Structure formats: C-alpha cells, structure tokens
Amino acid sequence: MFCQSDKPFTAEHVIPESLGNDDLVLTGNVCTDCNNHFSKLEALVLQKTSLAFWRAYLGIKTKRGKLPSVNLSQPNREKGVFPSTHPAHDDKIGFTAHEDGSSSVEIDDLRIVNEILDDRRTNFRFVMTPKLLFVFGRFLCKVGIELLCISDQDVARSDQFQRARRFARYGDLGSLWPIFHFTKGQPGDFRKVRVDADGLIKDVDYYGYSLLEVAQRYTLAHLRVGTDNWVVCLNDPFPTPEIRTAFPEYDLQCIWYSPEEVG
C-alpha cells in the first residue's frame, strides 16, 4: 500500500506493540520492507517524544515484556537535513518504570537538580524539534492510513490519500506535515484501581484513537496517549481552521516549523 510494490506482505501493528497494542493488526497490505522501515521511525518516536514519557509513566511494557526506561536527551551533534537540537530543551533527563507501578526521573544536570531543590522549577520542557516533528508526522500519517485501510482498503489506497502514504513511507512532501495537538484530562485519570472477586485489579488506559470526517472535506486521524492528543489531516496537509470543529471543547494548536525556520 505504501511503496506500491509486489513484495511479500507481513502483519503490521497499526499502533506499536510498545504502546500496548497486541490486537490491532493489518494484514495483506504492508510489505516486509515497509514494515521494517516503519519500525525504525517508531523507535525514535517511542524514545524521544512525549510518547516516551507516557510509556514510562503508565508502565507500558515493550513487546518483549520489559518495563521501559527512556532518555529524552538530545543528540550530541546535528545529523541529517532537519535540526534535531534546540537550546530551550531540558537535556539529560530520563524516565524509568518500575514493577510496583511507580516511575522515576533521572537528571544528569546539576543546574536542574538545584532549581528543583530550591523550588525554582516545577516542570520539564521538552521541545519538538523539526527532526522530531518530521518523524512524528510520518508516524501519525502511517497510523492514520492503516486505520483507514482496516475499515476500507480501497479508500485507503485512493488518490486522495496518496500524499499521506508517500510522506509516511518516504517523507517527500518537501516540508513538515503539520501536526495538531490538544491536552485532555490529568495524568492520574489513566490509572484506575478496582476490586472484583479475584481481589485488587489495576486498569491502565494506554491509548485511544479515532478517524473523523469534517465538513465532508477533511479526514482526520486522532491518537491519544496519556493527556496528549495528536491529530493530522490525511487528505490535506494544510487544512483550513474548519478542522477545529471536530474538537470544539479543546484548544487545538498547530505544531509546525515553516521552511524558513527549518532552513
């Protein structure tokens, strides 16, 4: 579906297993080469964006059954076309999930530690650099196209979604694919404890997703992980503000760098 080849197909997890997905699988549409390519994109997204934090905070085990430990540090040097560092990013910070359900933060920056101890800091700031937005946009387009394909293969393969398919696979739009974002809820909302006949049970809500049609014109893919809600328009990378009507209760923000800012 993505590379238009006749190579052998493989089972493709629409949402990564490392976000807790073990049953939403697409078959007969993604070849082995594309599957391997998307795995590399997902590895960066799951380690260096806010999804990394939520994996550690919610204790989402990897597909090998291990609790995650993530490091949100920036690379030591720039590599590739898009900038991958930003001076406003709080560097040298990581998070680890533990068997008791807790998570810890590791800070390898004495300045940040002292600011916390002196009550001069109450949060961390992680910047979505152009490189991360580029990869994250491709990831969201890939998820959205595959969600479409599960419901209707012909629609997912139609010309109106060709740009999203190519951007997911090749990143060849010529610019970043705009991502929209809003927050909903509090971190504690995604962990619930209940009691049944077998005793105490903890329920953890890892993620949610949806496809939405707006004004019979735009097709939106929506992915929620924790309080973060991410949205991309699959059939037009530059939709009008009309798409805000899909989320009337929330402040939908566009996250994007212009070509001038990237350059």
C-alpha positions as CSV (number, residue, x, y, z in Angstrom):
1,M,0.0,0.0,0.0
2,F,2.8,2.4,0.8
3,C,5.6,1.5,-1.7
4,Q,3.3,0.1,-4.5
5,S,5.5,-3.0,-4.9
6,D,4.5,-6.6,-5.1
7,K,6.9,-7.7,-2.3
8,P,5.7,-10.3,0.3
9,F,3.2,-8.9,2.8
10,T,3.6,-9.1,6.6
11,A,1.5,-8.4,9.6
12,E,1.7,-4.8,10.6
13,H,0.8,-3.4,14.0
14,V,-1.2,-0.2,13.3
15,I,-0.2,1.2,16.7
16,P,3.2,-0.1,18.1
17,E,3.3,-3.0,20.4
18,S,5.4,-0.9,22.8
19,L,2.3,1.3,23.3
20,G,0.4,-1.8,24.4
21,N,-1.3,-2.8,21.1
22,D,-1.5,-6.6,20.7
23,D,-4.6,-7.0,18.6
24,L,-5.0,-4.1,16.1
25,V,-3.0,-5.7,13.2
26,L,-3.2,-5.0,9.5
27,T,-2.6,-7.9,7.1
28,G,-2.2,-8.2,3.4
29,N,-1.3,-4.5,2.8
30,V,2.2,-3.7,4.1
31,C,5.3,-5.4,2.8
32,T,8.2,-6.5,4.9
33,D,10.5,-3.7,3.7
34,C,7.9,-1.0,4.7
35,N,7.3,-2.8,8.0
36,N,11.0,-2.7,8.8
37,H,11.2,1.0,7.7
38,F,8.3,2.0,10.0
39,S,9.8,0.1,12.9
40,K,12.8,2.4,12.7
41,L,10.6,5.5,12.7
42,E,8.6,4.2,15.6
43,A,11.7,3.5,17.6
44,L,12.7,7.2,17.5
45,V,9.1,8.4,18.3
46,L,8.8,6.0,21.2
47,Q,12.2,7.1,22.7
48,K,12.4,10.8,22.0
49,T,8.9,12.4,22.0
50,S,6.3,12.7,24.7
51,L,5.2,9.1,23.9
52,A,8.4,8.1,25.6
53,F,7.4,9.8,28.9
54,W,3.9,8.2,28.8
55,R,5.4,4.8,28.3
56,A,7.4,5.2,31.4
57,Y,4.7,6.9,33.4
58,L,2.0,4.4,32.5
59,G,4.4,1.4,32.8
60,I,3.7,0.2,29.2
61,K,5.8,-2.9,28.7
62,T,7.8,-3.5,25.5
63,K,6.8,-6.2,23.1
64,R,9.5,-8.3,24.9
65,G,7.7,-7.8,28.2
66,K,10.2,-5.3,29.8
67,L,9.3,-2.1,31.5
68,P,10.6,0.9,29.6
69,S,13.5,3.2,30.5
70,V,13.7,6.2,28.2
71,N,16.3,9.0,27.8
72,L,15.0,12.3,26.4
73,S,18.4,13.8,25.9
74,Q,19.2,15.5,22.6
75,P,21.9,14.1,20.3
76,N,25.4,15.4,20.8
77,R,25.6,16.8,17.2
78,E,23.3,17.6,14.3
79,K,22.8,14.9,11.8
80,G,20.5,15.0,8.7
81,V,18.5,17.7,6.9
82,F,16.3,18.8,9.8
83,P,17.6,20.3,13.1
84,S,17.5,17.8,15.9
85,T,18.5,20.1,18.8
86,H,17.0,23.1,20.4
87,P,18.5,25.4,23.2
88,A,15.2,25.5,25.1
89,H,15.1,21.7,25.6
90,D,15.8,20.4,29.1
91,D,18.6,17.9,28.3
92,K,20.0,14.9,30.1
93,I,16.7,13.7,31.6
94,G,15.2,10.2,31.5
95,F,12.3,8.2,33.0
96,T,12.1,4.6,34.2
97,A,9.0,2.5,35.0
98,H,9.1,0.1,38.0
99,E,7.4,-3.1,38.9
100,D,5.4,-1.5,41.7
101,G,3.7,0.8,39.3
102,S,5.8,3.8,40.1
103,S,8.1,5.7,37.8
104,S,11.3,7.7,38.5
105,V,13.1,10.5,36.8
106,E,16.9,10.6,36.3
107,I,18.5,14.0,35.9
108,D,22.1,14.3,34.9
109,D,22.2,18.1,35.1
110,L,23.2,19.7,38.5
111,R,21.7,23.0,37.5
112,I,18.2,21.5,37.0
113,V,18.6,19.5,40.2
114,N,19.4,22.6,42.2
115,E,16.5,24.5,40.7
116,I,14.1,21.8,41.8
117,L,15.6,21.6,45.3
118,D,15.3,25.4,45.6
119,D,11.7,25.4,44.5
120,R,12.6,27.4,41.4
121,R,11.4,24.6,39.0
122,T,8.2,22.6,38.9
123,N,8.3,21.2,35.4
124,F,10.5,20.0,32.5
125,R,10.4,21.4,29.0
126,F,10.9,19.1,26.0
127,V,11.0,20.7,22.6
128,M,9.6,19.0,19.5
129,T,12.5,19.9,17.1
130,P,12.0,19.9,13.3
131,K,13.6,16.4,13.2
132,L,11.1,15.0,15.7
133,L,8.1,16.7,14.1
134,F,9.2,15.2,10.7
135,V,9.4,11.7,12.1
136,F,6.3,12.1,14.3
137,G,4.3,13.4,11.3
138,R,5.3,10.4,9.3
139,F,4.3,8.1,12.2
140,L,0.9,9.7,12.6
141,C,0.2,9.5,8.8
142,K,1.2,5.8,8.8
143,V,-1.2,5.1,11.7
144,G,-4.0,7.0,10.1
145,I,-3.7,5.4,6.7
146,E,-3.6,1.9,8.3
147,L,-6.7,2.7,10.4
148,L,-8.4,3.7,7.1
149,C,-7.2,0.5,5.5
150,I,-8.8,-1.6,8.2
151,S,-12.2,-0.1,7.5
152,D,-11.9,0.2,3.7
153,Q,-8.8,-0.8,1.7
154,D,-10.0,0.9,-1.5
155,V,-10.4,4.3,0.2
156,A,-7.0,4.0,2.0
157,R,-5.4,3.3,-1.4
158,S,-7.2,6.1,-3.3
159,D,-5.6,9.1,-4.8
160,Q,-6.8,11.5,-2.1
161,F,-4.5,9.9,0.4
162,Q,-1.5,9.4,-1.9
163,R,0.4,12.3,-0.3
164,A,-0.1,10.9,3.2
165,R,1.0,7.4,2.1
166,R,4.1,8.8,0.4
167,F,5.0,11.1,3.3
168,A,4.7,8.2,5.8
169,R,6.9,6.0,3.7
170,Y,9.4,8.4,2.1
171,G,8.9,11.8,3.8
172,D,8.9,13.5,0.4
173,L,6.3,16.3,1.0
174,G,9.0,19.0,0.7
175,S,8.2,20.3,4.2
176,L,6.9,19.1,7.5
177,W,3.4,17.7,7.7
178,P,1.6,19.9,10.2
179,I,0.6,18.2,13.5
180,F,-2.3,19.4,15.7
181,H,-2.3,18.9,19.4
182,F,-4.5,19.4,22.5
183,T,-4.4,18.2,26.0
184,K,-7.3,16.5,27.9
185,G,-7.5,15.3,31.5
186,Q,-4.9,14.7,34.2
187,P,-2.2,12.1,34.4
188,G,-4.0,10.3,37.2
189,D,-7.1,9.8,35.0
190,F,-5.5,6.9,33.2
191,R,-4.9,4.6,36.1
192,K,-7.9,3.1,37.9
193,V,-8.0,0.6,40.7
194,R,-11.0,-1.7,41.2
195,V,-11.9,-4.8,43.3
196,D,-13.5,-7.9,42.0
197,A,-13.9,-11.5,43.2
198,D,-10.2,-12.1,42.5
199,G,-9.0,-9.1,44.5
200,L,-7.4,-5.8,43.6
201,I,-7.0,-5.0,39.9
202,K,-5.3,-2.0,38.3
203,D,-6.6,-0.9,35.0
204,V,-4.3,1.3,32.9
205,D,-5.7,3.2,29.8
206,Y,-2.7,3.3,27.4
207,Y,-4.0,4.9,24.3
208,G,-7.1,5.8,22.2
209,Y,-7.6,6.6,18.5
210,S,-10.3,7.7,16.1
211,L,-10.9,8.7,12.5
212,L,-13.1,11.8,11.9
213,E,-14.7,13.4,8.9
214,V,-15.0,17.2,8.9
215,A,-17.4,19.1,6.7
216,Q,-17.4,16.3,4.2
217,R,-14.0,17.6,3.2
218,Y,-11.2,16.5,5.6
219,T,-10.3,13.1,7.1
220,L,-8.5,13.4,10.4
221,A,-6.6,10.8,12.3
222,H,-6.5,11.2,16.1
223,L,-4.2,9.4,18.5
224,R,-4.3,9.9,22.3
225,V,-1.6,8.8,24.6
226,G,-2.0,10.0,28.2
227,T,-3.2,13.6,28.2
228,D,-1.6,14.3,24.8
229,N,-3.9,14.2,21.8
230,W,-2.3,14.3,18.4
231,V,-4.2,15.0,15.1
232,V,-3.2,15.0,11.4
233,C,-5.3,15.7,8.3
234,L,-4.7,12.7,6.0
235,N,-6.1,14.1,2.7
236,D,-4.7,17.7,3.0
237,P,-1.6,18.6,5.0
238,F,-2.7,22.2,5.1
239,P,-6.4,22.2,6.1
240,T,-8.4,25.3,7.0
241,P,-9.2,26.1,10.6
242,E,-12.5,24.4,10.0
243,I,-11.0,21.2,11.4
244,R,-11.3,22.8,14.9
245,T,-15.0,21.9,14.8
246,A,-14.0,18.2,15.3
247,F,-12.8,19.1,18.8
248,P,-15.0,22.0,19.9
249,E,-14.2,21.7,23.6
250,Y,-10.4,21.9,23.2
251,D,-7.8,24.4,22.1
252,L,-6.4,22.7,19.0
253,Q,-2.9,24.0,18.3
254,C,-0.8,23.6,15.2
255,I,2.7,22.5,15.7
256,W,4.9,23.2,12.7
257,Y,8.1,24.9,11.5
258,S,8.0,26.9,8.3
259,P,10.7,26.1,5.6
260,E,12.4,29.4,6.6
261,E,12.6,28.4,10.3
262,V,13.9,24.9,9.4
263,G,16.4,26.3,6.9
